[in-house]
Amino acid sequence: MSLIQTAKMNALEPLAYLTDVLTRLPTQPNSRIDELLPTRWQPAADSHL
């Protein structure tokens, strides 16, 4: 629930955020995992979000 609320507080649409993050998570390098946090997240380049 905190990820959804944090996404809302950062003016992100929670469903778009979670869909993108859960899609990218399996291939995201551990060294770059912080890029998926709601405060730093940017949609994937090939995303239609």
Summary of the structure (lengths in Angstrom):
residues: 49
radius of gyration: 10.2
end to end distance: 21.0
largest distance: 26.7
contacts: 101
relative contact order: 0.22
helix: 59%
strand: 0%
